[in-house]
Structure formats: structure tokens, C-alpha cells
């Protein structure tokens, strides 16, 4: 399921397999090259996410969109994708894009949450 969500916003996911997950975007940090500047790289955005299940178990992580070259520097590392387990169930979170609506400065994250 794909969701477009802004900073400090939450959405609930429900399916036959999981009871319910609550995904919260805690922050969207804009590290893109500022408009009007010439930068070596385009930059990136970091989306800080918290996922909580009905047992009050949670996982916090960051996903990155754009030219992110930071840690961890591992073979096959995809900064826009994370596989994780919560209450012995496997999931994958994917950051598809960063958007702003109507040319405003408020960024929103397009996130896909999959059960594996």
C-alpha cells in the first residue's frame, strides 16, 4: 500500500495478517541542494519513521531519497528501502519519492509498506 504522508503525521495499516500497524513520519529533513546554487551532488532528503504495532512494539529508522552516500557503506545497501521484523512478522518499507504540493515548501514522503 502506497501512502503520501507529511511530517508529524500518522497512518494506520490493517490487513488480515497483521492486526494493525501505525506508521508515523517523525521528520523530513531536506538536504537537497538549495535552489539557485550549483552543487556537486543534488543532495537528499531523510525521512525519520516510527512504526508501532498493537502490542506497543515499535521500530524507528530512517529512509533516504536522492544522492545519499552516508553510512552504512555496504554492498547492496539501498538507502530508500528497509526490511524489518516486528512481532515475528516480516515487512519492507520503501521510500518512493519526496513531494511538495502546489509548489509549497512542505515536503511529503511517498512510502510503500509491504508484508513479506
Residue, then its C-alpha position, 0 to 999 in steps of 0.5 A: x500500500x502506497x501512502x503520501x504522508x507529511x511530517x508529524x503525521x500518522x497512518x494506520x495499516x490493517x490487513x488480515x495478517x497483521x492486526x494493525x500497524x501505525x506508521x508515523x513520519x517523525x521528520x523530513x529533513x531536506x538536504x537537497x541542494x538549495x535552489x539557485x546554487x550549483x552543487x556537486x551532488x543534488x543532495x537528499x532528503x531523510x525521512x525519520x519513521x516510527x512504526x508501532x504495532x498493537x502490542x506497543x512494539x515499535x521500530x524507528x529508522x530512517x529512509x533516504x531519497x536522492x544522492x545519499x552516500x552516508x553510512x552504512x557503506x555496504x554492498x547492496x545497501x539501498x538507502x530508500x528501502x528497509x526490511x524489518x521484523x516486528x512481532x515475528x512478522x516480516x515487512x519492507x518499507x520503501x521510500x518512493x519519492x519526496x513531494x511538495x504540493x502546489x509548489x509549497x515548501x512542505x515536503x511529503x514522503x511517498x512510502x510503500x509498506x509491504x508484508x513479506 
